[in-house]
Amino acid sequence: MADINSLNAQIDQLYQEGRLREVEPLLKEVVELIKMKNGGQMDYASALNDLGGYYREMHEFEKSETAFLEATKIISEILGEDHPDYATAINNFAGLYRLMRIYPKAEEMFFRALKIYENTVGKEHFLYATGLNNLGLLYQDMGVFEKAVELHEEALEIIRKLEKNRITYATSLNNLASAYRALGKNDETTALLKEALEIYDETVGKNHPYYASGLNNLGSHYLVIGQYPEAEPLFLEALDILSGIFGPEHQKYLSTASNLGLLYEKLDQDQKAIQYHSEVAQTCARIYGKNHPEYEQSMYTVARLKQKLGHQV
């Protein structure tokens, strides 16, 4: 039986390669190993959190909820409910409810986490800024963009003062840009996304997932506001970077390929659109299974475009 460190190294490698279906048995083995060896309860809770996060990503919500619930209970019993680690645990939980669109529950948990961070590490701490960003993203999902902007701006100011992690600052710029775009502030959105891309270029270079994400974000903005010629080279460059780093089965690659499909639809290049949407659908079927919403959406789009082409013949 493999040791825990070896299993975790394998898990990290599989995540990097986008081989998500192979991750589950290893995560479960880590959980069972810690349990069998009577390892520390906090280690057990951490492993359950990892498992819950995996199930959340795979949209297996019931399994994710079970894992997060057990992890949160353990942390509560050991550290109490006024500890930053407990706040982080309920943040994870709230992220699940956000994805499930159970917004009142997610909001209540994000607020609880934020209050715990405020009372333990203070309002100038990175964790508090993270809590603000999480709540802001929830409000974006809920369509409450003015509130989201306030939270993202507050988080950005905290991270700016910390002057520690420019990558985190760039991520916060992206969060704020998303809210600005929803409010029709297109010039401000473009400026923020370009600033984030520049930070990625200066910190990690062009051959990096962060830079590719920055390209994808800026390309998505141009797609939304109808600047299609500007979007295409950004998506293509991002896809090339991600293909070289992760291969074509990684979620980041699939997201960019899906965006390219949407772009070619807008440009009435339906054959190219079908090509990219089909690739996404086939890969999602292998990785997530055919019940995953991304597979269903891609297949629906392919069918619609093929019907459109048929009508044109």
Secondary structure as the mmCIF struct_conf table of DSSP 4:
data_model
#
loop_
_struct_conf.conf_type_id
_struct_conf.id
_struct_conf.beg_label_comp_id
_struct_conf.beg_label_asym_id
_struct_conf.beg_label_seq_id
_struct_conf.end_label_comp_id
_struct_conf.end_label_asym_id
_struct_conf.end_label_seq_id
HELX_RH_AL_P HELX_RH_AL_P1 ILE A 4 GLU A 17
TURN_TY1_P TURN_TY1_P1 GLY A 18 GLY A 18
HELX_RH_3T_P HELX_RH_3T_P1 LEU A 20 GLU A 22
HELX_RH_AL_P HELX_RH_AL_P2 VAL A 23 MET A 36
TURN_TY1_P TURN_TY1_P2 LYS A 37 ASN A 38
HELX_RH_AL_P HELX_RH_AL_P3 GLN A 41 GLU A 57
TURN_TY1_P TURN_TY1_P3 MET A 58 HIS A 59
HELX_RH_AL_P HELX_RH_AL_P4 PHE A 61 LEU A 79
BEND BEND1 GLU A 81 HIS A 83
HELX_RH_AL_P HELX_RH_AL_P5 PRO A 84 LEU A 99
TURN_TY1_P TURN_TY1_P4 MET A 100 ARG A 101
HELX_RH_AL_P HELX_RH_AL_P6 TYR A 103 THR A 120
TURN_TY1_P TURN_TY1_P5 VAL A 121 VAL A 121
TURN_TY1_P TURN_TY1_P6 LYS A 123 GLU A 124
BEND BEND2 HIS A 125 HIS A 125
HELX_RH_AL_P HELX_RH_AL_P7 PHE A 126 MET A 142
TURN_TY1_P TURN_TY1_P7 GLY A 143 GLY A 143
HELX_RH_AL_P HELX_RH_AL_P8 PHE A 145 LEU A 162
BEND BEND3 LYS A 164 LYS A 164
HELX_RH_AL_P HELX_RH_AL_P9 ARG A 166 ALA A 182
TURN_TY1_P TURN_TY1_P8 LEU A 183 GLY A 184
HELX_RH_AL_P HELX_RH_AL_P10 ASN A 186 THR A 203
TURN_TY1_P TURN_TY1_P9 VAL A 204 VAL A 204
BEND BEND4 LYS A 206 HIS A 208
HELX_RH_AL_P HELX_RH_AL_P11 PRO A 209 VAL A 224
TURN_TY1_P TURN_TY1_P10 ILE A 225 GLY A 226
HELX_RH_AL_P HELX_RH_AL_P12 TYR A 228 ILE A 245
TURN_TY1_P TURN_TY1_P11 PHE A 246 PHE A 246
TURN_TY1_P TURN_TY1_P12 PRO A 248 GLU A 249
BEND BEND5 HIS A 250 HIS A 250
HELX_RH_AL_P HELX_RH_AL_P13 GLN A 251 LYS A 266
TURN_TY1_P TURN_TY1_P13 LEU A 267 ASP A 268
HELX_RH_AL_P HELX_RH_AL_P14 ASP A 270 ILE A 287
TURN_TY1_P TURN_TY1_P14 TYR A 288 TYR A 288
TURN_TY1_P TURN_TY1_P15 LYS A 290 ASN A 291
BEND BEND6 HIS A 292 HIS A 292
HELX_RH_AL_P HELX_RH_AL_P15 PRO A 293 GLN A 312
#
